[in-house]
Amino acid sequence: MRHKPTVLIVEDEKNTREGLQHALEQDYQVLLADNGQTALLRLEEHENVDVLISDLRMPGMDGLTLIKKTLAHENHPVCILLTAYGSIETAVEAMKSGAYDFLTKPINLDQLELLVERALRSRQLESENRQLRRQLDKKFGLENIIGNSPCMEELFDLIRQVAPSRATVLIQGASGTGKELVAQAIHRLSPRAQAPFVAVHCAALPRDLLESELFGHEKGAFTGAVERRRGRFEVADGGTLFLDEISEIDPAIQVKLLRVLEERAFERVGGQDTRQTDIRLVAATNRDLSALVDANRFRQDLFFRLNVVTINLPPLRERANDIPLLLRHFMREFSEENGKQVDEITPEALNALLAYEWPGNVRELRNAVERMVVLTRSNKLGVRDLPPAVRGNQALPAAGVNASSIQEANRRMILAVLEAHGGNRSRAAEQLGISRRTLHRKLNEFGVSGPRARPEQTP
């Protein structure tokens, strides 16, 4: 049965209160309160109130104060104020404070019903917008950085700590470790999350084009500049500017970048007007900037400006225990993209993945899993599906990956599959490609019982 929306009516006059209840109770669940304090108690008792309808003039707390207190809560209802004709200014003040609308007395019940319907549609739209923001947070937030090894837990803590600040962040790590994902997570968890996140890959552009890309240019500034163009510092105003491979920036542009960081000011190429910008800079490099400073290939003063907070990303070979989690994540992603159901892997193939060095890090693993899912003729990945470079390592132990780490990786994968099936061991064993007895034995080896195993249910 469809859940009825909940309306709270706050009115000190009994006949009016009951009349409003009678008009709305057929389509809504109606709650009543005869004063503001009682209304606040009703809101605490019922967390899912959708619409609050309050009289303005009541003994004790008036309707305007009640609405302001109500709107201070995160998941607040839509608020409608009832007022006499002579109190229109107060009603307007209530709307400035966040009230949805107001009605003057005597109440036209048809108008009230239409207003409540519109208020509910407005609340639904707000809910959908919040859901969209949560989806964006999930796509670009910490949830998209996979791993639960100790070094990754430290990374997550550092991101959460630095994100709310204004500090410049320097992300260091080998190619493919996920530097842009970390930059996006910092942005999504910062007060600038609703403003633009603008990325510039500095190594991909020659000096002249990079200067124009960053600072913009005026019409006629150089050959081919047929119109004025805003640069990334202007586009990212109020948000976050991510400069990837910052070590490749030409020394002349390094000087201009230093000035922007110090003064928050710049000029377009070919322009005279000084422009202000409010950006949070996150930079990334796969090289040792301090070594480049020592070699006089990167400005020391700019390095000090960038090196306020440094985040070092570990290569995948140093967190091999995260490979099963990454593998499961990418298998789901590419199965959905390609309309397939590839949700298993043989122990031999998994061991080969764990033994491989992964010089291209997470990016290489992701590309390898995409290739495997696209080309496999089965729903279970095996050694034959591995890329040739990985297949050649299936019997070789990787540096830093011993038998205990492989055992731990297998344990995590088995428990993840079991959890995905709600503790149903028969279904988990089927997906893992092992017998239920083997799964039971492995769980005993892991010291897992009761809580993870729910009663079996017949499909």
Buried (B, 14 or more C-beta within 10 A) or exposed (E): EEEEBBBBBBBBEEEBBEBBBEBBEEEBBBBBBBBBBBBBEBBEEBEEBBBBBBBBBBEEBBBBBBBBBBBEEEEBBBBBBBBBEEBEEBBBBBBEEBBBBBBBBEBEEEEBBEBBEBBBEBBEEEEEEEEEEEEBBEEBBBEBBBBEBEEBEEBBEBBEEBBEBEEBBBBBBBEBBBBBBBBBBBBBBBEBBEBBBBBBBBEEBEEBEBBBBBBBBBEEBEEEBEEBBEBBBBBBBEBBBBBBBBBBBBEEBBEBBBBBBEEEEBBBBBBEEEBEBEBBBBBBBBBEBEEBBEEEEBBEEBBEBBBBBEBEBBBBBBBBBBBBBBBBBBBBBBBEEEEBEBBBBBBEBBBBBBBBBBEBBBBBBBBBBBBBBEEBEEBBBBBEBBBEBBBEBBEEBBEEBEEEBBEBBBBBBBBBBBEBBEBBBBBBBBBBBBEBEEBBEBBEEBEBEEEBBEEEEEE
